[in-house]
Amino acid sequence: MPAPRETAVYTHGHHESVLRSHTWRTAANSAAYLLGSLKPHMRILDIGCGPGTITADLAALVPDGHVTGVDRAPGIVEKARATAAGRGLDNADFAVADVHALDYPDDTFCVVHAHQVLQHVGDPVQALREMRRVTKPGGFVAVRDADYAAMTWYPEVSGLDDWLDLYERVARANGGEPDAGRRLRSWALAAGFTDVTATSSTWTYSTPQEREWWSGLWADRTLASEYAERAVEGGHATRERLLAVSRAWREWGEREDGWFAVLHGEVLCRKDA
């Protein structure tokens, strides 16, 4: 049975194999749909900031403004602070927060941004309502999420279909929705937005270095992360099944003709003035 909405948990956890992926993310490769709307003076809230690489990029893009990065995990907030400090940014701060109940007044931020967040929350519509509440009239809420069922790859290595089926069942048991990308526009409309621009973009992994990196982080994540623990403890997989999935990832990564695409849904929502 899926977890109650208010108790949805972050499926991946913060194992090194997860942070290996998160620290690769930049504003350019993960928030390009938003960048044309940014102005130097803007105040931005970055929800689910993780280790802070996107947050730091956003802060650099608004030199006369300010960026606040928030995450539910105190330990990862400290990593984000270190990222910003390491880049010498003095217009960014960080805090622990829950997107369902943000501790900020109405009409505080010019932009509220969330990357790969709504797929993990218990009530994405409520999360968007909160994001809308703290956005200034005329400001933007920008959200991007992957859609697991739309991910596609070649060649059809035995075991990767099993990976996708397993991940989606674990994520839903945790109270999330792994196919969030296709739902973002619907959720935004339900949250009260009337001006919604919906787009999509991809990450593609095909070079030897990209295949090694992508397959390696998933092979490791399948065996050693909090996701792996939840898969076994929830009765979704045995250790033997996880080993088989991990081997499938390694096999795909070694294929010279290997190709993998991750589809993302994106919405840029303007709050009514």
C-alpha positions as protocol buffer text, in pm:
chain_id: "A"
residue {
  index: 1
  type: MET
  ca { x: 0 y: 0 z: 0 }
}
residue {
  index: 2
  type: PRO
  ca { x: 140 y: 347 z: -85 }
}
residue {
  index: 3
  type: ALA
  ca { x: 263 y: 557 z: 206 }
}
residue {
  index: 4
  type: PRO
  ca { x: 26 y: 828 z: 328 }
}
residue {
  index: 5
  type: ARG
  ca { x: 80 y: 1154 z: 144 }
}
residue {
  index: 6
  type: GLU
  ca { x: 223 y: 1340 z: 437 }
}
residue {
  index: 7
  type: THR
  ca { x: 482 y: 1068 z: 503 }
}
residue {
  index: 8
  type: ALA
  ca { x: 627 y: 1034 z: 153 }
}
residue {
  index: 9
  type: VAL
  ca { x: 1003 y: 986 z: 172 }
}
residue {
  index: 10
  type: TYR
  ca { x: 1291 y: 1064 z: -62 }
}
residue {
  index: 11
  type: THR
  ca { x: 1338 y: 735 z: -246 }
}
residue {
  index: 12
  type: HIS
  ca { x: 1704 y: 773 z: -340 }
}
residue {
  index: 13
  type: GLY
  ca { x: 1853 y: 893 z: -13 }
}
residue {
  index: 14
  type: HIS
  ca { x: 2193 y: 1065 z: -17 }
}
residue {
  index: 15
  type: HIS
  ca { x: 2439 y: 783 z: -81 }
}
residue {
  index: 16
  type: GLU
  ca { x: 2755 y: 880 z: -270 }
}
residue {
  index: 17
  type: SER
  ca { x: 2614 y: 724 z: -588 }
}
residue {
  index: 18
  type: VAL
  ca { x: 2317 y: 962 z: -563 }
}
residue {
  index: 19
  type: LEU
  ca { x: 2528 y: 1271 z: -494 }
}
residue {
  index: 20
  type: ARG
  ca { x: 2748 y: 1172 z: -788 }
}
residue {
  index: 21
  type: SER
  ca { x: 2447 y: 1250 z: -1005 }
}
residue {
  index: 22
  type: HIS
  ca { x: 2324 y: 1554 z: -812 }
}
residue {
  index: 23
  type: THR
  ca { x: 2660 y: 1736 z: -817 }
}
residue {
  index: 24
  type: TRP
  ca { x: 2672 y: 1702 z: -1198 }
}
residue {
  index: 25
  type: ARG
  ca { x: 2359 y: 1915 z: -1231 }
}
residue {
  index: 26
  type: THR
  ca { x: 2389 y: 2278 z: -1333 }
}
residue {
  index: 27
  type: ALA
  ca { x: 2149 y: 2556 z: -1420 }
}
residue {
  index: 28
  type: ALA
  ca { x: 2244 y: 2507 z: -1785 }
}
residue {
  index: 29
  type: ASN
  ca { x: 2173 y: 2132 z: -1801 }
}
residue {
  index: 30
  type: SER
  ca { x: 1881 y: 2126 z: -1557 }
}
residue {
  index: 31
  type: ALA
  ca { x: 1703 y: 2465 z: -1565 }
}
residue {
  index: 32
  type: ALA
  ca { x: 1755 y: 2604 z: -1915 }
}
residue {
  index: 33
  type: TYR
  ca { x: 1380 y: 2663 z: -1959 }
}
residue {
  index: 34
  type: LEU
  ca { x: 1391 y: 2915 z: -1671 }
}
residue {
  index: 35
  type: LEU
  ca { x: 1709 y: 3107 z: -1743 }
}
residue {
  index: 36
  type: GLY
  ca { x: 1562 y: 3348 z: -1999 }
}
residue {
  index: 37
  type: SER
  ca { x: 1318 y: 3477 z: -1736 }
}
residue {
  index: 38
  type: LEU
  ca { x: 1584 y: 3567 z: -1478 }
}
residue {
  index: 39
  type: LYS
  ca { x: 1680 y: 3928 z: -1400 }
}
residue {
  index: 40
  type: PRO
  ca { x: 1990 y: 4034 z: -1202 }
}
residue {
  index: 41
  type: HIS
  ca { x: 1788 y: 4173 z: -908 }
}
residue {
  index: 42
  type: MET
  ca { x: 1561 y: 3872 z: -848 }
}
residue {
  index: 43
  type: ARG
  ca { x: 1508 y: 3694 z: -520 }
}
residue {
  index: 44
  type: ILE
  ca { x: 1485 y: 3316 z: -575 }
}
residue {
  index: 45
  type: LEU
  ca { x: 1380 y: 3021 z: -360 }
}
residue {
  index: 46
  type: ASP
  ca { x: 1538 y: 2692 z: -471 }
}
residue {
  index: 47
  type: ILE
  ca { x: 1341 y: 2401 z: -322 }
}
residue {
  index: 48
  type: GLY
  ca { x: 1508 y: 2063 z: -284 }
}
residue {
  index: 49
  type: CYS
  ca { x: 1847 y: 2223 z: -339 }
}
residue {
  index: 50
  type: GLY
  ca { x: 2046 y: 1906 z: -267 }
}
residue {
  index: 51
  type: PRO
  ca { x: 2422 y: 1973 z: -269 }
}
residue {
  index: 52
  type: GLY
  ca { x: 2361 y: 2320 z: -410 }
}
residue {
  index: 53
  type: THR
  ca { x: 2517 y: 2314 z: -755 }
}
residue {
  index: 54
  type: ILE
  ca { x: 2209 y: 2453 z: -931 }
}
residue {
  index: 55
  type: THR
  ca { x: 2148 y: 2693 z: -641 }
}
residue {
  index: 56
  type: ALA
  ca { x: 2499 y: 2833 z: -674 }
}
residue {
  index: 57
  type: ASP
  ca { x: 2455 y: 2879 z: -1050 }
}
residue {
  index: 58
  type: LEU
  ca { x: 2129 y: 3067 z: -992 }
}
residue {
  index: 59
  type: ALA
  ca { x: 2298 y: 3292 z: -736 }
}
residue {
  index: 60
  type: ALA
  ca { x: 2570 y: 3375 z: -990 }
}
residue {
  index: 61
  type: LEU
  ca { x: 2300 y: 3467 z: -1243 }
}
residue {
  index: 62
  type: VAL
  ca { x: 2130 y: 3716 z: -1006 }
}
residue {
  index: 63
  type: PRO
  ca { x: 2430 y: 3913 z: -874 }
}
residue {
  index: 64
  type: ASP
  ca { x: 2210 y: 4197 z: -746 }
}
residue {
  index: 65
  type: GLY
  ca { x: 1954 y: 3958 z: -600 }
}
residue {
  index: 66
  type: HIS
  ca { x: 1954 y: 3668 z: -356 }
}
residue {
  index: 67
  type: VAL
  ca { x: 1894 y: 3292 z: -362 }
}
residue {
  index: 68
  type: THR
  ca { x: 1770 y: 3080 z: -72 }
}
residue {
  index: 69
  type: GLY
  ca { x: 1821 y: 2706 z: -105 }
}
residue {
  index: 70
  type: VAL
  ca { x: 1611 y: 2470 z: 108 }
}
residue {
  index: 71
  type: ASP
  ca { x: 1600 y: 2095 z: 156 }
}
residue {
  index: 72
  type: ARG
  ca { x: 1442 y: 1857 z: 408 }
}
residue {
  index: 73
  type: ALA
  ca { x: 1776 y: 1690 z: 493 }
}
residue {
  index: 74
  type: PRO
  ca { x: 1996 y: 1894 z: 731 }
}
residue {
  index: 75
  type: GLY
  ca { x: 2311 y: 1714 z: 624 }
}
residue {
  index: 76
  type: ILE
  ca { x: 2263 y: 1794 z: 257 }
}
residue {
  index: 77
  type: VAL
  ca { x: 2188 y: 2159 z: 343 }
}
residue {
  index: 78
  type: GLU
  ca { x: 2536 y: 2178 z: 495 }
}
residue {
  index: 79
  type: LYS
  ca { x: 2685 y: 2044 z: 170 }
}
residue {
  index: 80
  type: ALA
  ca { x: 2496 y: 2313 z: -22 }
}
residue {
  index: 81
  type: ARG
  ca { x: 2636 y: 2582 z: 208 }
}
residue {
  index: 82
  type: ALA
  ca { x: 2985 y: 2451 z: 140 }
}
residue {
  index: 83
  type: THR
  ca { x: 2924 y: 2455 z: -236 }
}
residue {
  index: 84
  type: ALA
  ca { x: 2820 y: 2821 z: -230 }
}
residue {
  index: 85
  type: ALA
  ca { x: 3105 y: 2915 z: 1 }
}
residue {
  index: 86
  type: GLY
  ca { x: 3353 y: 2737 z: -221 }
}
residue {
  index: 87
  type: ARG
  ca { x: 3241 y: 2950 z: -513 }
}
residue {
  index: 88
  type: GLY
  ca { x: 3272 y: 3271 z: -311 }
}
residue {
  index: 89
  type: LEU
  ca { x: 2902 y: 3356 z: -337 }
}
residue {
  index: 90
  type: ASP
  ca { x: 2772 y: 3600 z: -77 }
}
residue {
  index: 91
  type: ASN
  ca { x: 2414 y: 3623 z: -207 }
}
residue {
  index: 92
  type: ALA
  ca { x: 2297 y: 3273 z: -111 }
}
residue {
  index: 93
  type: ASP
  ca { x: 2171 y: 3124 z: 211 }
}
residue {
  index: 94
  type: PHE
  ca { x: 2032 y: 2781 z: 303 }
}
residue {
  index: 95
  type: ALA
  ca { x: 1777 y: 2632 z: 541 }
}
residue {
  index: 96
  type: VAL
  ca { x: 1584 y: 2316 z: 623 }
}
residue {
  index: 97
  type: ALA
  ca { x: 1224 y: 2332 z: 496 }
}
residue {
  index: 98
  type: ASP
  ca { x: 922 y: 2126 z: 388 }
}
residue {
  index: 99
  type: VAL
  ca { x: 769 y: 2228 z: 55 }
}
residue {
  index: 100
  type: HIS
  ca { x: 421 y: 2139 z: 181 }
}
residue {
  index: 101
  type: ALA
  ca { x: 444 y: 2413 z: 449 }
}
residue {
  index: 102
  type: LEU
  ca { x: 703 y: 2679 z: 368 }
}
residue {
  index: 103
  type: ASP
  ca { x: 803 y: 2910 z: 650 }
}
residue {
  index: 104
  type: TYR
  ca { x: 798 y: 3228 z: 439 }
}
residue {
  index: 105
  type: PRO
  ca { x: 540 y: 3507 z: 408 }
}
residue {
  index: 106
  type: ASP
  ca { x: 312 y: 3543 z: 109 }
}
residue {
  index: 107
  type: ASP
  ca { x: 460 y: 3719 z: -196 }
}
residue {
  index: 108
  type: THR
  ca { x: 825 y: 3686 z: -90 }
}
residue {
  index: 109
  type: PHE
  ca { x: 1014 y: 3558 z: -394 }
}
residue {
  index: 110
  type: CYS
  ca { x: 1039 y: 3658 z: -760 }
}
residue {
  index: 111
  type: VAL
  ca { x: 1103 y: 3296 z: -861 }
}
residue {
  index: 112
  type: VAL
  ca { x: 1042 y: 2966 z: -682 }
}
residue {
  index: 113
  type: HIS
  ca { x: 1230 y: 2678 z: -845 }
}
residue {
  index: 114
  type: ALA
  ca { x: 1217 y: 2303 z: -785 }
}
residue {
  index: 115
  type: HIS
  ca { x: 1416 y: 2042 z: -976 }
}
residue {
  index: 116
  type: GLN
  ca { x: 1330 y: 1670 z: -937 }
}
residue {
  index: 117
  type: VAL
  ca { x: 1119 y: 1744 z: -629 }
}
residue {
  index: 118
  type: LEU
  ca { x: 751 y: 1688 z: -704 }
}
residue {
  index: 119
  type: GLN
  ca { x: 805 y: 1324 z: -798 }
}
residue {
  index: 120
  type: HIS
  ca { x: 904 y: 1260 z: -436 }
}
residue {
  index: 121
  type: VAL
  ca { x: 650 y: 1462 z: -236 }
}
residue {
  index: 122
  type: GLY
  ca { x: 332 y: 1334 z: -80 }
}
residue {
  index: 123
  type: ASP
  ca { x: 101 y: 1602 z: -221 }
}
residue {
  index: 124
  type: PRO
  ca { x: 242 y: 1775 z: -532 }
}
residue {
  index: 125
  type: VAL
  ca { x: -61 y: 2000 z: -575 }
}
residue {
  index: 126
  type: GLN
  ca { x: -29 y: 2129 z: -218 }
}
residue {
  index: 127
  type: ALA
  ca { x: 343 y: 2177 z: -277 }
}
residue {
  index: 128
  type: LEU
  ca { x: 266 y: 2389 z: -583 }
}
residue {
  index: 129
  type: ARG
  ca { x: 8 y: 2589 z: -389 }
}
residue {
  index: 130
  type: GLU
  ca { x: 274 y: 2670 z: -130 }
}
residue {
  index: 131
  type: MET
  ca { x: 521 y: 2762 z: -400 }
}
residue {
  index: 132
  type: ARG
  ca { x: 259 y: 2989 z: -555 }
}
residue {
  index: 133
  type: ARG
  ca { x: 175 y: 3146 z: -218 }
}
residue {
  index: 134
  type: VAL
  ca { x: 532 y: 3261 z: -151 }
}
residue {
  index: 135
  type: THR
  ca { x: 581 y: 3392 z: -508 }
}
residue {
  index: 136
  type: LYS
  ca { x: 527 y: 3761 z: -577 }
}
residue {
  index: 137
  type: PRO
  ca { x: 246 y: 3860 z: -816 }
}
residue {
  index: 138
  type: GLY
  ca { x: 391 y: 3849 z: -1166 }
}
residue {
  index: 139
  type: GLY
  ca { x: 666 y: 3612 z: -1052 }
}
residue {
  index: 140
  type: PHE
  ca { x: 736 y: 3258 z: -1162 }
}
residue {
  index: 141
  type: VAL
  ca { x: 717 y: 2905 z: -1026 }
}
residue {
  index: 142
  type: ALA
  ca { x: 950 y: 2681 z: -1226 }
}
residue {
  index: 143
  type: VAL
  ca { x: 937 y: 2302 z: -1189 }
}
residue {
  index: 144
  type: ARG
  ca { x: 1118 y: 2023 z: -1375 }
}
residue {
  index: 145
  type: ASP
  ca { x: 1078 y: 1650 z: -1313 }
}
residue {
  index: 146
  type: ALA
  ca { x: 1184 y: 1333 z: -1489 }
}
residue {
  index: 147
  type: ASP
  ca { x: 931 y: 1082 z: -1616 }
}
residue {
  index: 148
  type: TYR
  ca { x: 1058 y: 730 z: -1553 }
}
residue {
  index: 149
  type: ALA
  ca { x: 812 y: 545 z: -1777 }
}
residue {
  index: 150
  type: ALA
  ca { x: 924 y: 768 z: -2066 }
}
residue {
  index: 151
  type: MET
  ca { x: 1293 y: 687 z: -2021 }
}
residue {
  index: 152
  type: THR
  ca { x: 1425 y: 488 z: -2315 }
}
residue {
  index: 153
  type: TRP
  ca { x: 1746 y: 311 z: -2404 }
}
residue {
  index: 154
  type: TYR
  ca { x: 1927 y: 89 z: -2648 }
}
residue {
  index: 155
  type: PRO
  ca { x: 2020 y: -192 z: -2668 }
}
residue {
  index: 156
  type: GLU
  ca { x: 1752 y: -381 z: -2477 }
}
residue {
  index: 157
  type: VAL
  ca { x: 1983 y: -536 z: -2221 }
}
residue {
  index: 158
  type: SER
  ca { x: 1806 y: -801 z: -2016 }
}
residue {
  index: 159
  type: GLY
  ca { x: 1747 y: -660 z: -1669 }
}
residue {
  index: 160
  type: LEU
  ca { x: 1690 y: -291 z: -1740 }
}
residue {
  index: 161
  type: ASP
  ca { x: 1315 y: -340 z: -1785 }
}
residue {
  index: 162
  type: ASP
  ca { x: 1330 y: -510 z: -1445 }
}
residue {
  index: 163
  type: TRP
  ca { x: 1511 y: -203 z: -1307 }
}
residue {
  index: 164
  type: LEU
  ca { x: 1238 y: 32 z: -1431 }
}
residue {
  index: 165
  type: ASP
  ca { x: 957 y: -184 z: -1293 }
}
residue {
  index: 166
  type: LEU
  ca { x: 1132 y: -217 z: -957 }
}
residue {
  index: 167
  type: TYR
  ca { x: 1213 y: 153 z: -924 }
}
residue {
  index: 168
  type: GLU
  ca { x: 857 y: 262 z: -1003 }
}
residue {
  index: 169
  type: ARG
  ca { x: 712 y: 20 z: -746 }
}
residue {
  index: 170
  type: VAL
  ca { x: 954 y: 131 z: -474 }
}
residue {
  index: 171
  type: ALA
  ca { x: 894 y: 501 z: -546 }
}
residue {
  index: 172
  type: ARG
  ca { x: 517 y: 462 z: -534 }
}
residue {
  index: 173
  type: ALA
  ca { x: 535 y: 259 z: -213 }
}
residue {
  index: 174
  type: ASN
  ca { x: 726 y: 553 z: -66 }
}
residue {
  index: 175
  type: GLY
  ca { x: 436 y: 784 z: -153 }
}
residue {
  index: 176
  type: GLY
  ca { x: 584 y: 944 z: -464 }
}
residue {
  index: 177
  type: GLU
  ca { x: 499 y: 952 z: -835 }
}
residue {
  index: 178
  type: PRO
  ca { x: 797 y: 857 z: -1054 }
}
residue {
  index: 179
  type: ASP
  ca { x: 614 y: 954 z: -1375 }
}
residue {
  index: 180
  type: ALA
  ca { x: 577 y: 1313 z: -1255 }
}
residue {
  index: 181
  type: GLY
  ca { x: 704 y: 1483 z: -1570 }
}
residue {
  index: 182
  type: ARG
  ca { x: 385 y: 1422 z: -1768 }
}
residue {
  index: 183
  type: ARG
  ca { x: 169 y: 1540 z: -1478 }
}
residue {
  index: 184
  type: LEU
  ca { x: 325 y: 1880 z: -1405 }
}
residue {
  index: 185
  type: ARG
  ca { x: 87 y: 2087 z: -1615 }
}
residue {
  index: 186
  type: SER
  ca { x: -215 y: 1912 z: -1464 }
}
residue {
  index: 187
  type: TRP
  ca { x: -84 y: 1962 z: -1111 }
}
residue {
  index: 188
  type: ALA
  ca { x: -9 y: 2329 z: -1180 }
}
residue {
  index: 189
  type: LEU
  ca { x: -362 y: 2393 z: -1306 }
}
residue {
  index: 190
  type: ALA
  ca { x: -506 y: 2214 z: -1001 }
}
residue {
  index: 191
  type: ALA
  ca { x: -290 y: 2437 z: -778 }
}
residue {
  index: 192
  type: GLY
  ca { x: -456 y: 2749 z: -921 }
}
residue {
  index: 193
  type: PHE
  ca { x: -217 y: 2865 z: -1192 }
}
residue {
  index: 194
  type: THR
  ca { x: -376 y: 2994 z: -1512 }
}
residue {
  index: 195
  type: ASP
  ca { x: -62 y: 3102 z: -1701 }
}
residue {
  index: 196
  type: VAL
  ca { x: 135 y: 2778 z: -1750 }
}
residue {
  index: 197
  type: THR
  ca { x: 398 y: 2716 z: -2016 }
}
residue {
  index: 198
  type: ALA
  ca { x: 475 y: 2344 z: -2045 }
}
residue {
  index: 199
  type: THR
  ca { x: 790 y: 2221 z: -2218 }
}
residue {
  index: 200
  type: SER
  ca { x: 1019 y: 1918 z: -2215 }
}
residue {
  index: 201
  type: SER
  ca { x: 1389 y: 1845 z: -2244 }
}
residue {
  index: 202
  type: THR
  ca { x: 1622 y: 1549 z: -2213 }
}
residue {
  index: 203
  type: TRP
  ca { x: 1947 y: 1426 z: -2071 }
}
residue {
  index: 204
  type: THR
  ca { x: 2116 y: 1186 z: -2313 }
}
residue {
  index: 205
  type: TYR
  ca { x: 2406 y: 953 z: -2232 }
}
residue {
  index: 206
  type: SER
  ca { x: 2589 y: 791 z: -2523 }
}
residue {
  index: 207
  type: THR
  ca { x: 2963 y: 860 z: -2520 }
}
residue {
  index: 208
  type: PRO
  ca { x: 3191 y: 607 z: -2345 }
}
residue {
  index: 209
  type: GLN
  ca { x: 3241 y: 848 z: -2054 }
}
residue {
  index: 210
  type: GLU
  ca { x: 2869 y: 922 z: -2024 }
}
residue {
  index: 211
  type: ARG
  ca { x: 2776 y: 554 z: -2037 }
}
residue {
  index: 212
  type: GLU
  ca { x: 3035 y: 465 z: -1774 }
}
residue {
  index: 213
  type: TRP
  ca { x: 2915 y: 743 z: -1543 }
}
residue {
  index: 214
  type: TRP
  ca { x: 2540 y: 683 z: -1580 }
}
residue {
  index: 215
  type: SER
  ca { x: 2556 y: 305 z: -1564 }
}
residue {
  index: 216
  type: GLY
  ca { x: 2803 y: 313 z: -1278 }
}
residue {
  index: 217
  type: LEU
  ca { x: 2601 y: 538 z: -1053 }
}
residue {
  index: 218
  type: TRP
  ca { x: 2286 y: 328 z: -1107 }
}
residue {
  index: 219
  type: ALA
  ca { x: 2473 y: 0 z: -1062 }
}
residue {
  index: 220
  type: ASP
  ca { x: 2607 y: 129 z: -730 }
}
residue {
  index: 221
  type: ARG
  ca { x: 2278 y: 289 z: -625 }
}
residue {
  index: 222
  type: THR
  ca { x: 2095 y: -39 z: -686 }
}
residue {
  index: 223
  type: LEU
  ca { x: 2316 y: -215 z: -430 }
}
residue {
  index: 224
  type: ALA
  ca { x: 2425 y: 38 z: -170 }
}
residue {
  index: 225
  type: SER
  ca { x: 2180 y: 329 z: -136 }
}
residue {
  index: 226
  type: GLU
  ca { x: 1871 y: 392 z: 75 }
}
residue {
  index: 227
  type: TYR
  ca { x: 1673 y: 301 z: -237 }
}
residue {
  index: 228
  type: ALA
  ca { x: 1829 y: -47 z: -226 }
}
residue {
  index: 229
  type: GLU
  ca { x: 1744 y: -82 z: 143 }
}
residue {
  index: 230
  type: ARG
  ca { x: 1383 y: 19 z: 82 }
}
residue {
  index: 231
  type: ALA
  ca { x: 1353 y: -221 z: -210 }
}
residue {
  index: 232
  type: VAL
  ca { x: 1450 y: -514 z: 12 }
}
residue {
  index: 233
  type: GLU
  ca { x: 1279 y: -404 z: 334 }
}
residue {
  index: 234
  type: GLY
  ca { x: 956 y: -332 z: 145 }
}
residue {
  index: 235
  type: GLY
  ca { x: 952 y: -678 z: -8 }
}
residue {
  index: 236
  type: HIS
  ca { x: 995 y: -549 z: -364 }
}
residue {
  index: 237
  type: ALA
  ca { x: 1322 y: -729 z: -437 }
}
residue {
  index: 238
  type: THR
  ca { x: 1573 y: -975 z: -297 }
}
residue {
  index: 239
  type: ARG
  ca { x: 1943 y: -902 z: -279 }
}
residue {
  index: 240
  type: GLU
  ca { x: 1987 y: -1147 z: -565 }
}
residue {
  index: 241
  type: ARG
  ca { x: 1748 y: -949 z: -782 }
}
residue {
  index: 242
  type: LEU
  ca { x: 1929 y: -626 z: -702 }
}
residue {
  index: 243
  type: LEU
  ca { x: 2258 y: -789 z: -799 }
}
residue {
  index: 244
  type: ALA
  ca { x: 2108 y: -893 z: -1133 }
}
residue {
  index: 245
  type: VAL
  ca { x: 1983 y: -539 z: -1200 }
}
residue {
  index: 246
  type: SER
  ca { x: 2320 y: -392 z: -1105 }
}
residue {
  index: 247
  type: ARG
  ca { x: 2494 y: -630 z: -1346 }
}
residue {
  index: 248
  type: ALA
  ca { x: 2251 y: -529 z: -1620 }
}
residue {
  index: 249
  type: TRP
  ca { x: 2351 y: -166 z: -1573 }
}
residue {
  index: 250
  type: ARG
  ca { x: 2720 y: -259 z: -1600 }
}
residue {
  index: 251
  type: GLU
  ca { x: 2651 y: -462 z: -1914 }
}
residue {
  index: 252
  type: TRP
  ca { x: 2464 y: -174 z: -2078 }
}
residue {
  index: 253
  type: GLY
  ca { x: 2741 y: 70 z: -1989 }
}
residue {
  index: 254
  type: GLU
  ca { x: 2998 y: -149 z: -2165 }
}
residue {
  index: 255
  type: ARG
  ca { x: 2803 y: -162 z: -2491 }
}
residue {
  index: 256
  type: GLU
  ca { x: 2965 y: 50 z: -2759 }
}
residue {
  index: 257
  type: ASP
  ca { x: 2622 y: 118 z: -2912 }
}
residue {
  index: 258
  type: GLY
  ca { x: 2464 y: 208 z: -2578 }
}
residue {
  index: 259
  type: TRP
  ca { x: 2229 y: 509 z: -2564 }
}
residue {
  index: 260
  type: PHE
  ca { x: 2000 y: 630 z: -2283 }
}
residue {
  index: 261
  type: ALA
  ca { x: 1758 y: 925 z: -2277 }
}
residue {
  index: 262
  type: VAL
  ca { x: 1585 y: 1076 z: -1974 }
}
residue {
  index: 263
  type: LEU
  ca { x: 1274 y: 1278 z: -2060 }
}
residue {
  index: 264
  type: HIS
  ca { x: 1177 y: 1568 z: -1832 }
}
residue {
  index: 265
  type: GLY
  ca { x: 855 y: 1762 z: -1810 }
}
residue {
  index: 266
  type: GLU
  ca { x: 888 y: 2133 z: -1728 }
}
residue {
  index: 267
  type: VAL
  ca { x: 640 y: 2403 z: -1633 }
}
residue {
  index: 268
  type: LEU
  ca { x: 698 y: 2776 z: -1603 }
}
residue {
  index: 269
  type: CYS
  ca { x: 400 y: 2919 z: -1418 }
}
residue {
  index: 270
  type: ARG
  ca { x: 342 y: 3295 z: -1384 }
}
residue {
  index: 271
  type: LYS
  ca { x: 150 y: 3406 z: -1078 }
}
residue {
  index: 272
  type: ASP
  ca { x: -137 y: 3642 z: -1157 }
}
residue {
  index: 273
  type: ALA
  ca { x: -45 y: 4003 z: -1090 }
}
